[in-house]
């Protein structure tokens, strides 16, 4: 229990730091891609070293990118941080309750120093650099094109890069595109239904629950529910019209997924070429 709460607390603080870093970058516009790249590099580096699969680097990148798309007075930062930290506290309470009700046998965690972990993951720096470079490019393009909710493009890019290798990324991109197109069709249908604000909140919660249940089972089907949820959340927060957001969501999905896959291809080809040269020299 102690290790669980400590780990979740530091993850929550890291997510808050990524979000605040994104917001602070809006005061100097040219720093926005750098803010997301820094958050992406550090999250990818430490999550991979410590084998933390949840929540994953995707959420750190998403929150920093969301921060770059917000215009918040600096006097409001303490209030925003407090609300964010309240979410972390609620997560810790839920973790305690879940842990007390869980009767499964606990796993024995291996203890290792940072140096030992670093030696076990020789490619962690290279992987983190390529990952942060891809997200830097995605933020730069999304803001350059003045997309509505520009973090959608960055989120799509980060989603593709979650896969372990290039072949898995190719399959993930196909699933992502197919599921997203289905989700946008569902969003178009829902746009004709006059939901109240309370009904929208319940629907968002319902869609999120289904998506989380399906994401580990079928990524394409999960995205059918994730996209309407994201679009309805934007209409709830920003008061935008749902149909007008579908076009921006589509552009973000297509551009982001191809940026992620392209950077992964460059990294894979580059490393493969290097390994081939090293093998030839050793022979």
Secondary structure, DSSP 8 states (H G I E B T S, - for coil): -HHHHHHHHHHHHHHHHHHHHHHHHTTSGGGHHHHHHHHHHHHHHHHHHTT--SS-HHHHHHHHHHHHT----GGGHHHHHHHHHHHHHHHHHHHHHHHHH--S---------HHHHHHH-TTHHHHHHHHHHHHHHHHHHHHHTT-TTTHHHHHHHHHHTTSSSHHHHHHHHHHHHHHHHHHHHHHHHHTTS---HHHHHHHHHHHHHHHHHHTTT-HHHHHHHHHHHHHHHHHHHH---HHHHHHHHHHHHHHHHHHHHHHHHHHHHHHHHHHHHHHHHH-
